[in-house]
Amino acid sequence: VRLVKVEDCVLQVEGIDVLDGTPLLDIKPYIPEFDFEGGEGVRIGWLEGKVHLVREKRLSRRRM
């Protein structure tokens, strides 16, 4: 999936396997350490430099 444009609270995407007009309720960031590797030129935006926080949270949940 590729983000094309953000307009107010609407994300326009392409390359997604859904019917036109289907609402997206669960949008997650791409995290290279946990997701499929091989996407060249993929940017992780606001998560840049914070991937370690995701890893730490995931490890702490396993210890519960």
CYANA upper distance limits for C-alpha pairs under 8 A (distance plus 0.5 A):
  1 VAL  CA     13 VAL  CA      7.05
  1 VAL  CA     14 GLU  CA      6.26
  1 VAL  CA     15 GLY  CA      5.21
  1 VAL  CA     16 ILE  CA      5.68
  2 ARG  CA     13 VAL  CA      5.96
  2 ARG  CA     14 GLU  CA      5.87
  2 ARG  CA     15 GLY  CA      6.80
  2 ARG  CA     16 ILE  CA      8.46
  3 LEU  CA     11 LEU  CA      7.53
  3 LEU  CA     12 GLN  CA      6.62
  3 LEU  CA     13 VAL  CA      4.98
  3 LEU  CA     14 GLU  CA      7.17
  4 VAL  CA     11 LEU  CA      8.10
  4 VAL  CA     12 GLN  CA      5.85
  4 VAL  CA     13 VAL  CA      5.60
  4 VAL  CA     14 GLU  CA      7.26
  5 LYS  CA     11 LEU  CA      6.52
  5 LYS  CA     12 GLN  CA      5.56
  5 LYS  CA     13 VAL  CA      7.59
  6 VAL  CA     10 VAL  CA      6.29
  6 VAL  CA     11 LEU  CA      5.20
  6 VAL  CA     12 GLN  CA      6.71
  7 GLU  CA     11 LEU  CA      7.01
  7 GLU  CA     12 GLN  CA      8.40
 18 VAL  CA     22 THR  CA      7.00
 29 PRO  CA     44 ILE  CA      7.37
 29 PRO  CA     47 LEU  CA      8.07
 30 TYR  CA     35 ASP  CA      7.06
 30 TYR  CA     44 ILE  CA      6.62
 31 ILE  CA     35 ASP  CA      6.19
 31 ILE  CA     44 ILE  CA      7.48
 31 ILE  CA     51 VAL  CA      7.61
 32 PRO  CA     36 PHE  CA      7.45
 32 PRO  CA     37 GLU  CA      6.69
 33 GLU  CA     37 GLU  CA      8.41
 44 ILE  CA     48 GLU  CA      6.23
 47 LEU  CA     51 VAL  CA      6.76
 50 LYS  CA     54 VAL  CA      7.62
 51 VAL  CA     55 ARG  CA      6.98
 52 HIS  CA     56 GLU  CA      6.67
 53 LEU  CA     57 LYS  CA      6.68
 54 VAL  CA     58 ARG  CA      6.68
 55 ARG  CA     59 LEU  CA      6.74
 56 GLU  CA     60 SER  CA      6.66
 57 LYS  CA     61 ARG  CA      6.84
 58 ARG  CA     62 ARG  CA      7.10
 59 LEU  CA     63 ARG  CA      7.12
 60 SER  CA     64 MET  CA      7.31
